[in-house]
Amino acid sequence: MNRKSLTVGSLINGKKQFLPSKNTNVPQYKIHLQQNRLHAELTPVSHQTLLDATLDQGQLLDYACRKGTCGRCTVEVITGASLLHTPNKKEQKKLQHLLTEGYRLACQATIR
C-alpha cells in the first residue's frame, strides 16, 4: 500500500491544503423556544417561520390563525434570537413591549 503522510512542512506555502470535511447534517446552532410548559429545540431552516420549522421537525406549539392576529402562537425565544429577521408590523402591533423581552409570534417570525 502506498500511503502519503502529511508533515507540517507539506502544509506550508499552499503545497497541500488540509480542510476538515463539513458535515451539513450536523446543526451548528439551535433555536430554543418556550411556550407555557412546551419547550422546543429546532434547527433553523432559512426563510421558514418558527411555527413551520417547529412543526416540520415534529415538535409541538399551540397556534390557531397563522395570520398574526390571535397571538396564540406567542413564544419566548430563549436562544437563537439573532437567527431571526426583525419583527414585522403584525408582531410589533400584537406584542408591543413583549418584543423587548424576547417574545415573538411563531407564525410570523422568520428565520434568516
HELIX and SHEET records of a PDB file:
HELIX    1   1 VAL A    8  GLY A   14  5                                   7    
HELIX    2   2 LEU A   50  ASP A   56  1                                   7    
HELIX    3   3 ALA A   81  LEU A   83  5                                   3    
HELIX    4   4 LYS A   89  LEU A   95  1                                   7    
HELIX    5   5 GLN A   96  GLU A  101  5                                   6    
SHEET    1   A 4 LEU A  38  LEU A  42  0                                        
SHEET    2   A 4 ILE A  31  GLN A  35 -1                                        
SHEET    3   A 4 THR A  74  THR A  79 -1                                        
SHEET    4   A 4 TYR A 103  LEU A 105 -1                                        
END                                                                             
